[in-house]
């Protein structure tokens, strides 16, 4: 039976030296699963995202979304006394997570070997765009830079036109989750062996890991297959893609064994045995004709909902293409907590993406809150480092520590 204020990772403490999205997504997984996450924010402004999404006064909705249940310690990292405080915290932590450009941690005296001198079994997770090693490791980068190097960008958009980028942090968030899994694995490894670990997690590697058929088809065909973007439809199975319908768009997967179901739904069972359409390869050879056939059929319905209802009745995988606004009130997304409502002390009530991990013992939406800048300076220095109130006041007075209203 779960105890109050307990969760899966209760008792784990993480020192969070991350900013922006990839690193904070990693530590967000730990914070939302009950670990104590100490978010080190550089003075004077803190995490750069505190200046983004200020839609409710001066409070950043971005920082709320990424920092629920984290503790903020705002330190002047250019002050040797500030760095000394960070080093003092290391022995009290199970893991350190950072997403600086490779080399910065070493410049700060916080490289893995430095951390091991402070705690010999420490786990360091270094998250970067292109990795800690390799010819490109020195380059600064973001999600879309790594995406371009991974070949993923080349697969998005219309054939023969410039590629597109998705307006979502797919690489950053995926990398954060990979990092969180790596830390969890390292914690299990440490429990078994007593040894720490330095984990090198890059957005580029995580993006490349997302290729389904592109890499092995290109390599396995000795280059005869050159995967590239194909617009609204898959290039290796048919029908599979986004179809125009009255009043909206529908994503439909009618390939392989689903072709039979789709033909029944369309009232065209004879197509199942028609040699022109019987296999995915045959349908791919005339994909434009297949797309036209399906969209012409859809045009006879009054709306997307009517098409979805019929397709679902025949077991055809399909979905309406929802807008962001539509997701906020969709019954399934709301019921599962996929769309999560938070009530911030300053910004009030609004919705954010929920926690994807559902557990049997713990609430999907614990009453977590996001910290103000430096909100936990006194608590952390007092309880973990044994600093007196007077000593903490002096650190604030000299600018080593800082606090902000939001």
N, C-alpha and C positions, 0 to 999 in steps of 0.2 A: 504494500500500500504506500502510495506516494505521501511524503510529508510536506507540510506547508513550506513554501519558499525553496523547495527542492526541485531539481530537474536532472536530466541525463548527465550533464557535465558539472554538476555541483561539486566544488572542491578543487576544480582546475582553475589556475590563474594564468592569464595571458597578458604579456606586455605588448601593447599595440603601438607600433611606430609607423602606422600607415596613414595614407591620405587619399583623397579622390574616391575611386570605386573598387578596383580589384582587391587591394589589401583590406579596406574596410568591409568588403563583402565576405572575406575570409573570417575576420574577427567577429562579424555580425552573426555568423553561424554559431560561434562559440557563445557569444553573449545571449542569444535567443534560446540556447539550450542550457543556460544556467551557469556557465563559467563566469568568473570574475574577470572582466576585461578592462585593463587600465589603458585608456587611450591617451597617449602622450601627444599633446598639441603644441606646436611651436608658437612661442610668444612673438608678436603681440596678437596676431589675428586668428591663430588656431588653424585647424584644417581648412584648406582653401575652399571647400564646398560650403563653409559657413556664409559665403557671399552669394550663393546660388539659391534660386527658388524662394526668394523673399516675397511671398505672396500674402502673408499675414503679418504686416508690420515688418520688423527687423529680424524676425525669427526665420531661419532657413528650414524649409520643409525637407530639403535634401539631407541635412544633418540629422533631423529627427528620424527619417527613414533608415539611415545607415547606422545610427548610434543608440538605438533602444537598448537599455540595460547596460550600457557601457559607463565607465567612470572617467571623467575628464580631469587630467592633470596638465595644466598649461605651464610650460617651462621654456625659458630662454635657452635654446640649444646652442647659441653662440657664446654663452657664458659658461666658463669651465665649471662653475658651481652648479649650473643647471645640468650639464652632462654628468657631473658627479652624482647628482640625485638619481638620474636614470640608471647609472651603473649600480647604485646602491639597491635599486629595486630588483635587479636581475636575480639575485639569489632567492628572492621570495616568489619567483615565477616558474611555471612549468615550461613555458614557451615564449619566444619573442617572435613577432611578425613584423616585417618591414617591407616597404616597396619603394625604396629610394633607387635612383640610378645606381647600377653596380659600381662599387668603389666608395660610395659616400659613407657607408657604415664603417669601413676601415678608416677613412679620414676622421671620423668621429671617435675612433678608438673603441668601436663596438663590433668589429669583425668577429666571426665565429670563434677564432682562437682567443680573442680578448674576452668574449663572453664565457668561454670555458674556464678561464682563469677565475671567474667570479662564481661559476656554478658548473661543475665538471660534466653534469648530465643534462645541460640545457639543450633545448630544441630550438633551433633558429630556422624560421621559414622566410626565405627571401623571394619575394614576388617581383617580377620585372616584365617588361614588354618582350624582350628578346633573349633573356637568359643571362646567367652569371658567367658563361663561357661561350666561346665561339667568336668568329670574325665580326659579328654584328653586336656583340654584347655591350660595346661602349656607347652605342647610339641611344639617345633618349627616345622614348616612344610612348604611344598610347594604344588603346584597343585597336583603332582602325589602322595604325601603322603595322601592328603585328598581323592583323587580318589580311592586309595587302601582301605581306611576305608569305603568308600561309597558303595562298591560292584561293582562299574562300571568297575574297572580293571578286575575283575573276569569274565566279560562278553565279553572281547575283546581277540580274538585269536582263535587258532584251538582247538577243543575239545580234551581233553586228554593231551594237552601240556601246558607249562607255558603260562600265559597270556601275552599280549602285552600292550604297552602304545602308545597312539596317539602322533605323533610328531607335536602337535599344542597346544596352550595355551587355550584349551577349558574351563577348570575349572576356570582359572584365569580371562579370559575375561567375561565368563558368570557371575562370581561373581561380577566383576566390573559393569556390566550392572544391576544386581540385586541391587547393592549398589546405583547406580545412580537413579534407580526408587524409592528406599526407601527414598532417600534424597528429590526427587521431591514430593513424597507423604507427607513427613514431612514438607516441605515448605507450601504445601496446608493446612495441619493440623495447622501449626503455624498461617497462615493467618486467619483461622477460630477461633482458640482458644487463640492465643497469647503465646502458650507454645512451648518450644524447645523439643528436643528428643535425646536420645542416641540410635543409631541403631547398632545392633550386626549382622554382615553379615559374614558368614563363607563359605569357599570354599566347605567344606564337606556338609553343608546343601544344597548348590546350586547344587552340583553333585547329591545328593540323590533325589533332586527335578526333576532330568532328567529321572528317571526311568519311563518307560511307562507302561509295564505290569508286570515287574519282581517281584516287591514287593507284589502287590495285588494277583498275581497268587500263589506265595509261601505261603502267609498268608491265602488266601481264600481257598486253597486246604489242609490246615493244614499240609503243608510240603510235600504233595504227589508230587507236582511240585517243582523241584529244578532247577531254572534257572541257566544256565551256558553258556559259550561261545560256539558258533556253527560255527566258521570259517567264511566263505564267505556268509553264508545264515542265514536268520532269523529262529528262532527256534519255532515260533508260527504261522506263515503264510507261505504259499507256492503257487507259487514260488515267492521268494523275496530275492534278494541278488546280488552278483557279478558273472557274467558269462564270461568265457573265450571265446574270439572271434578272428578271424583272424586279427592280427596286434594290438591287444589291449584287453581291458576289458570293459564290459558293466554292469551298474547297471540297473536292471530290476525289476519292481514291477508288477507281474501278478496275484496277489491274488484276492480273493473275486470276484466282478463283472468284474475285469480286465481279469480274466481267459478266459472268452468268447472272448474278443478282441484278446488275445494272440493266442488262438487256431485258430482264423480266419487268423491272420497274418502268422501263420505257415502252413496254408493250411490243418489244422486238426480239422475241426468243429465237427467231431464225438466225440472228447474227452470231449466236454462240457457235454454230457449226459452219458458218460461212468462212471459207478459206481466207478471204480478205481480212477477217477480223478475229480469227480463232485464237491467235497467239499474241503475246505482247510485241514480239518482233514484227509481226504482220501489221499490227495497229500502229507501231512506231513508224513504219515505213510510209504511212499515210496519216500521220498525226493530225495535220490540219483538217482533213476530212472528218476524222473522228471528233475533233473538237467542235466543228461546225454542226455535226449531227446532234451532239449532246446539247449545245447551246440553242439550236433550233427547237429541240424538244422542250427545253426549259422555258423558251419564250412563250409557250402556250399556257403557262401558269400565271395566276394573278400576282404572286409574290414569292419571295424566298422561302417563307415559312411553309407554304404549301408543297414546294418541291422537297424540302428537308423532310417533311412528314412522310411523303411517299417513299423517298429513298430509304429512310430509316425503317419503314415497314418491310422493306425487302432486304434489310441487313447490309446496305451499302454504306461504307464509312464516308461520312460527309459532315460539314459544319458550315454555318454561315460565317462570313468574314466580318467579325465584330469590330466596331470602332472602339477606341479607348473609353469613350463616354458610355457605350453600351455595356462594356465589361463591368462597370461600376455597379450596375444594378442587376446583372444576370443572376438568376436564382441559384444556379449551380456554383458559380464562383463565390457568391456571398455565403451560401450555406457551408462551403468547405473552408471558408476563411482564406481562399485564394486572394480575394479582395478583402483587405483588413481595415477596419475603422480604428483610428487612434484618436485620443483626446489629449492633446498636448497642453501643458500648463499655460503656454503663452499663445500658441497658434490656434488653439481650439480643436474642433473635430474635423478630420478629413481622412481620406483613404490612401493606403499605400499597398504595395504587394505584400502578401502574407508570407509566413514561414512555410516552405514546401515540405518540411519534415513533420509528419504526423505521428504521434506516439500513443500507445494505449493508456499510459498512466498519467500523462500530463496535459494540461490545458493547451489548446492550440493558440490561444491569445492571452497569455499572462499579462498582468497590468504593469508592463514595463514603461519606463519613461526615458527620454533622451536628456543628456546632461547639458547644462549651460557651460560656457567656456571656463575651465578651471574650477568647476563646481566642487570637485572632490580633492582639491589641493590639500586642505587641512586634514580631512579624514585619512587620506592615504599616507601623508607624511607623518601624521601622528600615530596611526595604528601600526603601519608597517616599518617605518624608519625611526619611530620613537622620538620625533622632534617635538619640542615643547611649543606651546602657543606663541611664546615670545620669539623663539627661533623662526617659526613660520612667518610671523609678522615681519621679522627682519628680512627674510627672503623676498617677501612681497615688496617691502620698502625699497630694496635695491634693484628690483626688476627681474630677479631670477625666476620668481613665480608671478603669474598674472591671473586675474579673474575678469570675466565679462558678464554683462547682464543677461546675454542670450547666447 
